[in-house]
Amino acid sequence: MQAALDQARQALEHADVPVGAVVVYDGAIIAAAHNRREVDRDPLAHAEILALRAAAAHLGRWRLNGCTLYVTLEPCPMCAGALVNGRVDRLVYGTADPRAGACGSVLNVAADARLNHRVAVESGVLADQAAELLRAFFSDRRDARQTPAAENGAESDAGIDGTKG
């Protein structure tokens, strides 16, 4: 998980949400990635997706049996679906995502018996460190988008990414 946290810190270098992921196979890290949505301008560039792609390329197969994904934040529905479709054996994540988590918080795609594969899930590993990275990031984002109107008590109408709409 420490390697995933190191990846998450790299996302800060290009103003992406600090989420990092690594894939382990036979006791070794075979892929590592961090969120790149902002820098790549790609809605699919979540750390988990990028790490799974790299792991598949490393192994030369799309079935990732025998792999464990370590990620700092509970995967969203897209990423949880990728874990199931990629046949990943195990997921270990840091902090839960009470708004979009799909491995136990809001949904539980990883354990849904209606799907063709289930992923074993372990949560809460280095959760405090992962949560603190996210808290600091979003606090800095809120501070940065303060406008003179907001400082006088009016709310900013900017979204989480600083844009309107």
C-alpha positions as a Markdown table, in Angstrom:
| # | Residue | x | y | z |
|---|---|---|---|---|
| 1 | Met | 0.0 | 0.0 | 0.0 |
| 2 | Gln | 2.9 | 2.3 | 0.6 |
| 3 | Ala | 3.8 | 2.1 | -3.1 |
| 4 | Ala | 0.2 | 3.1 | -4.0 |
| 5 | Leu | 0.5 | 6.1 | -1.6 |
| 6 | Asp | 3.7 | 7.1 | -3.4 |
| 7 | Gln | 1.9 | 6.9 | -6.7 |
| 8 | Ala | -1.0 | 9.0 | -5.3 |
| 9 | Arg | 1.5 | 11.7 | -4.4 |
| 10 | Gln | 2.7 | 11.8 | -8.0 |
| 11 | Ala | -0.8 | 12.8 | -9.1 |
| 12 | Leu | -0.4 | 16.0 | -7.1 |
| 13 | Glu | 2.3 | 17.1 | -9.5 |
| 14 | His | -0.3 | 17.7 | -12.2 |
| 15 | Ala | -3.2 | 18.6 | -10.1 |
| 16 | Asp | -5.0 | 15.3 | -10.3 |
| 17 | Val | -6.9 | 13.8 | -7.4 |
| 18 | Pro | -4.3 | 11.9 | -5.4 |
| 19 | Val | -5.2 | 8.3 | -6.0 |
| 20 | Gly | -2.5 | 5.7 | -6.6 |
| 21 | Ala | -2.6 | 2.0 | -7.5 |
| 22 | Val | -0.2 | -0.9 | -7.9 |
| 23 | Val | -0.8 | -4.4 | -9.1 |
| 24 | Val | 1.1 | -7.3 | -7.4 |
| 25 | Tyr | 1.6 | -10.7 | -9.0 |
| 26 | Asp | 3.7 | -13.5 | -7.4 |
| 27 | Gly | 4.8 | -11.1 | -4.7 |
| 28 | Ala | 6.2 | -8.4 | -7.0 |
| 29 | Ile | 4.8 | -5.1 | -8.2 |
| 30 | Ile | 4.2 | -5.5 | -11.9 |
| 31 | Ala | 2.3 | -2.2 | -12.6 |
| 32 | Ala | 1.9 | 1.1 | -10.9 |
| 33 | Ala | -0.1 | 4.2 | -11.8 |
| 34 | His | -1.8 | 7.3 | -10.4 |
| 35 | Asn | -4.8 | 9.4 | -11.6 |
| 36 | Arg | -4.1 | 11.2 | -14.8 |
| 37 | Arg | -7.6 | 12.5 | -15.8 |
| 38 | Glu | -6.5 | 16.1 | -15.7 |
| 39 | Val | -3.2 | 15.8 | -17.4 |
| 40 | Asp | -4.4 | 13.4 | -20.1 |
| 41 | Arg | -7.9 | 15.0 | -20.3 |
| 42 | Asp | -9.3 | 11.5 | -20.2 |
| 43 | Pro | -12.3 | 10.6 | -18.0 |
| 44 | Leu | -11.1 | 6.9 | -17.9 |
| 45 | Ala | -7.6 | 7.7 | -16.7 |
| 46 | His | -8.2 | 6.5 | -13.1 |
| 47 | Ala | -5.2 | 5.0 | -11.3 |
| 48 | Glu | -6.9 | 1.6 | -11.2 |
| 49 | Ile | -7.6 | 1.4 | -14.9 |
| 50 | Leu | -4.1 | 2.5 | -15.8 |
| 51 | Ala | -2.5 | 0.0 | -13.4 |
| 52 | Leu | -4.7 | -2.8 | -14.8 |
| 53 | Arg | -3.8 | -2.0 | -18.4 |
| 54 | Ala | -0.1 | -2.0 | -17.5 |
| 55 | Ala | -0.4 | -5.3 | -15.6 |
| 56 | Ala | -2.2 | -6.9 | -18.6 |
| 57 | Ala | 0.5 | -5.6 | -20.9 |
| 58 | His | 3.2 | -6.9 | -18.5 |
| 59 | Leu | 1.6 | -10.4 | -18.3 |
| 60 | Gly | 0.6 | -10.5 | -21.9 |
| 61 | Arg | -3.0 | -11.4 | -21.1 |
| 62 | Trp | -6.2 | -9.6 | -20.1 |
| 63 | Arg | -7.2 | -12.2 | -17.4 |
| 64 | Leu | -5.4 | -11.0 | -14.3 |
| 65 | Asn | -5.9 | -14.1 | -12.2 |
| 66 | Gly | -3.4 | -14.2 | -9.4 |
| 67 | Cys | -3.2 | -10.4 | -9.2 |
| 68 | Thr | -3.9 | -8.1 | -6.3 |
| 69 | Leu | -4.7 | -4.5 | -6.8 |
| 70 | Tyr | -3.7 | -2.1 | -4.0 |
| 71 | Val | -5.3 | 1.3 | -4.3 |
| 72 | Thr | -5.5 | 4.3 | -2.0 |
| 73 | Leu | -9.2 | 5.0 | -2.4 |
| 74 | Glu | -12.2 | 2.6 | -2.8 |
| 75 | Pro | -12.8 | 2.0 | -6.5 |
| 76 | Cys | -15.7 | 3.7 | -8.3 |
| 77 | Pro | -18.2 | 1.6 | -10.3 |
| 78 | Met | -16.1 | 1.8 | -13.5 |
| 79 | Cys | -13.0 | 0.6 | -11.7 |
| 80 | Ala | -14.8 | -2.0 | -9.7 |
| 81 | Gly | -16.3 | -3.3 | -13.0 |
| 82 | Ala | -12.8 | -3.4 | -14.5 |
| 83 | Leu | -11.6 | -5.5 | -11.5 |
| 84 | Val | -14.4 | -8.0 | -12.1 |
| 85 | Asn | -14.0 | -8.1 | -15.9 |
| 86 | Gly | -10.2 | -8.5 | -15.5 |
| 87 | Arg | -10.6 | -11.4 | -13.1 |
| 88 | Val | -8.5 | -9.8 | -10.5 |
| 89 | Asp | -8.3 | -12.0 | -7.4 |
| 90 | Arg | -8.0 | -9.5 | -4.7 |
| 91 | Leu | -8.5 | -5.8 | -4.0 |
| 92 | Val | -6.8 | -4.0 | -1.0 |
| 93 | Tyr | -7.8 | -0.4 | -0.6 |
| 94 | Gly | -7.0 | 2.4 | 1.9 |
| 95 | Thr | -9.9 | 4.7 | 2.5 |
| 96 | Ala | -13.6 | 4.2 | 1.7 |
| 97 | Asp | -15.5 | 6.5 | -0.7 |
| 98 | Pro | -18.9 | 7.2 | 0.8 |
| 99 | Arg | -20.1 | 9.0 | -2.3 |
| 100 | Ala | -18.9 | 6.8 | -5.1 |
| 101 | Gly | -17.4 | 3.6 | -3.6 |
| 102 | Ala | -18.4 | 0.4 | -5.4 |
| 103 | Cys | -16.6 | -2.1 | -3.3 |
| 104 | Gly | -18.8 | -1.9 | -0.2 |
| 105 | Ser | -19.6 | 1.7 | 0.6 |
| 106 | Val | -22.4 | 2.7 | -1.9 |
| 107 | Leu | -22.4 | -0.4 | -4.1 |
| 108 | Asn | -20.7 | -3.7 | -4.0 |
| 109 | Val | -19.8 | -4.6 | -7.5 |
| 110 | Ala | -16.8 | -6.6 | -6.4 |
| 111 | Ala | -19.0 | -9.1 | -4.5 |
| 112 | Asp | -22.1 | -9.1 | -6.6 |
| 113 | Ala | -23.2 | -12.7 | -7.0 |
| 114 | Arg | -25.0 | -11.9 | -10.3 |
| 115 | Leu | -21.7 | -11.2 | -12.0 |
| 116 | Asn | -19.3 | -13.8 | -13.4 |
| 117 | His | -16.5 | -13.1 | -11.0 |
| 118 | Arg | -16.1 | -11.9 | -7.5 |
| 119 | Val | -13.1 | -10.0 | -6.0 |
| 120 | Ala | -11.9 | -10.6 | -2.4 |
| 121 | Val | -11.8 | -7.2 | -0.7 |
| 122 | Glu | -9.7 | -5.9 | 2.2 |
| 123 | Ser | -10.3 | -2.3 | 3.2 |
| 124 | Gly | -8.8 | 0.2 | 5.6 |
| 125 | Val | -5.1 | -0.5 | 4.9 |
| 126 | Leu | -3.2 | 2.8 | 5.7 |
| 127 | Ala | -6.6 | 4.5 | 5.5 |
| 128 | Asp | -5.6 | 7.5 | 7.6 |
| 129 | Gln | -2.7 | 8.3 | 5.3 |
| 130 | Ala | -4.8 | 7.9 | 2.1 |
| 131 | Ala | -7.6 | 10.0 | 3.6 |
| 132 | Glu | -5.3 | 12.8 | 4.6 |
| 133 | Leu | -3.9 | 13.1 | 1.1 |
| 134 | Leu | -7.4 | 13.5 | -0.2 |
| 135 | Arg | -8.5 | 15.9 | 2.5 |
| 136 | Ala | -5.5 | 18.1 | 1.9 |
| 137 | Phe | -5.9 | 18.1 | -1.8 |
| 138 | Phe | -9.6 | 19.1 | -1.7 |
| 139 | Ser | -9.0 | 21.7 | 1.0 |
| 140 | Asp | -6.3 | 23.3 | -1.2 |
| 141 | Arg | -8.7 | 23.2 | -4.1 |
| 142 | Arg | -11.4 | 24.9 | -2.1 |
| 143 | Asp | -9.0 | 27.6 | -0.9 |
| 144 | Ala | -7.7 | 28.2 | -4.4 |
| 145 | Arg | -11.1 | 28.8 | -5.9 |
| 146 | Gln | -12.2 | 31.3 | -3.3 |
| 147 | Thr | -13.3 | 34.5 | -5.1 |
| 148 | Pro | -13.8 | 37.9 | -3.6 |
| 149 | Ala | -17.5 | 37.3 | -3.5 |
| 150 | Ala | -16.9 | 34.0 | -1.7 |
| 151 | Glu | -14.7 | 35.8 | 0.9 |
| 152 | Asn | -17.6 | 38.1 | 1.6 |
| 153 | Gly | -19.9 | 35.2 | 2.4 |
| 154 | Ala | -21.3 | 34.4 | -1.1 |
| 155 | Glu | -20.8 | 30.8 | -2.3 |
| 156 | Ser | -18.7 | 30.1 | -5.3 |
| 157 | Asp | -20.6 | 28.5 | -8.2 |
| 158 | Ala | -17.5 | 26.6 | -9.4 |
| 159 | Gly | -17.6 | 22.8 | -9.4 |
| 160 | Ile | -15.0 | 20.6 | -7.7 |
| 161 | Asp | -12.7 | 21.0 | -10.7 |
| 162 | Gly | -13.0 | 24.7 | -10.5 |
| 163 | Thr | -15.2 | 25.1 | -13.6 |
| 164 | Lys | -18.7 | 26.3 | -13.7 |
| 165 | Gly | -21.5 | 24.1 | -14.8 |
